[in-house]
Amino acid sequence: MLEKDQDSIQRLSEENPRFRKLHEEHLLFEKQLQEYDDKSYLSDEEDIERKKIQKLKLAGKDEMALMVKASRQ
């Protein structure tokens, strides 16, 4: 990630409660996905949950990217 983006992320995390919540969720989802990835086998329920987490993580990432882009303008 660009240093400029890191600065924007840091600033938005401090100033914008919605961005901070999205960023915290993103980190949590990352950790949960890593736990699923560490398993050698996923049950059907685990696989469904993993896909759900991936979608939530991506949706949050997209929203954060829009906020970062808007903060640059």
N, C-alpha and C positions, 0 to 999 in steps of 0.2 A: 504494500500500500504506500502511496506517496506520502511524504512528510507533511505536505499541505493538507492532505486528507486526515492525517493523524491529529494535526492541530485543530482542524474543524471538529473532529470527533470529540476531542478533549473539551473544547469550548462548548459544544452543544450538550455534552453530558453534564456540564456544570450549570448551564443556563436553561436547558429545556427538560422538564420532567418527563415528557413523553419520550423524547429521544433516550434519556437515561434508562427508562423502563425497557424500551426496545433493546438497548445495548445489553442490559443485564440479562434479559430473556435470551438474547442471541448467544451469550456466553454459556448460559445454563443448557440451552438446546445443544450447543456444541459438545458439552460434557456428556449429556445423555446419549447423543449419537455415538460418541467415542466408546461408551460402555457397551452399546449394542454391537459396534464394530469389533470390539475385543472378543466377543463370543464367537465360537466356531459354528454354532447353529442357532437359528432363531425359530421359535415356534410361530405358528400363523398369527397369533395375537401380538407377539413381539414384532413381527415383520410389519403388521398393520400400524402399530404404535410408532415404529421407527419411521415409516413413510409419513405419518401424520406430523411427527416432529420435524422432519425435513421440510414439509410444506410450510409449517408455521415459521421455521427459521428463515426460509427464503422470503416469505411475505414480510417479515420484520426487516430483513436485510434490504429489500426493495424500498420499504418506507424510509429506512434510515438513509439510503442513498439519495432519495429525493430531498430529504432534509439537508444533507450535506451539500447537494447541488444548489439548493435554494439559498443556503447561507453564503455561498460564494458570489452570488449575484448582488 
